[in-house]
């Protein structure tokens, strides 16, 4: 069957590769005229890497990625360590696949090259989907150029502002969380003695937190900073802010963090909006995937990985059923898990942003104790997500 995919990001390209794995023809429509290098780092936890292992691209991804030594939490201003839980080979042994940090552009490049090798010409750039029409036998998309393309099914993997979702369900009314996220990358060589640790590190503080980790074999550092503020509500993650404003938001924080901000050439920011889980993702021969149906706050690093899991599950269901039954099975198998990831992400924000000393002691004291006496308890809290293997579900 020929499956049409709106969106050539992580979810769309992963879906295309999974569908090819199960024998379907695919066409991916991406609005952008070229695959840009814009973006920052992505954490590929083991549950996502298991899909890439099945697709035969895990080794290519690892070549340009960084393998963190541990999960870590520090106080954002003093830098004092709250806990550190080793990863590395332990992650592979316990969760069944490695934990990697990779630049979004490098991930997209590996997936696009793999798709071109397996389905030459399947990725169409500069081809945004405007709307879809269904018949009993298939689905047709109308591109922004006016061209019409027919297929047996349509996957809406076109992101948080999905055209496919809006046609299917109407406009959403997301809730502003009162948080704004910054992101930037900086070369390691510019950081000197202030380079962050080779870990997936969360730096917590009053009304804000940061995340740091290394990319591209350790030659680059990724920084994300989230701060509570209500004077800026643009959700676009490609809009640049000013270095001075980022520094102001994290004034008084650890020199490692301010050095990264100072050393970055571009500083992007976007307002964080929360959305309730959707009750349905499907409409006949059309199904949503990834951020188009379950966008989540970036406090669990599961947004991209949930889209990757979606891709495998959807392709697997299509291999065993007609389109309507396949999409119903896909939705049934994914709704609860992705809603749980959304909830867990939402709940992490206040944990990271404790303002009062007593609240910090109550939140971080048990973590500090566990990190020293039983670090496996910290990692065990992640089993729900990382130990899961969608290729065996």
Beta strands, then each sheet from edge to edge (+ up, - down):
strand 1: 2-6
strand 2: 25-30
strand 3: 41-44
strand 4: 70-75
strand 5: 81-86
strand 6: 100-103
strand 7: 123-125
strand 8: 129-134
strand 9: 139-143
strand 10: 148-151
strand 11: 153-156
strand 12: 175-187
strand 13: 200-205
strand 14: 208-215
strand 15: 220-228
strand 16: 240-241
strand 17: 267-274
strand 18: 282-283
strand 19: 286-288
sheet 1: 7+ 2+ 1+ 11+ 19+ 18-
sheet 2: 3+ 6-
sheet 3: 5+ 4- 13- 14+ 15- 12+ 17- 16+
sheet 4: 8+ 9- 10+
end
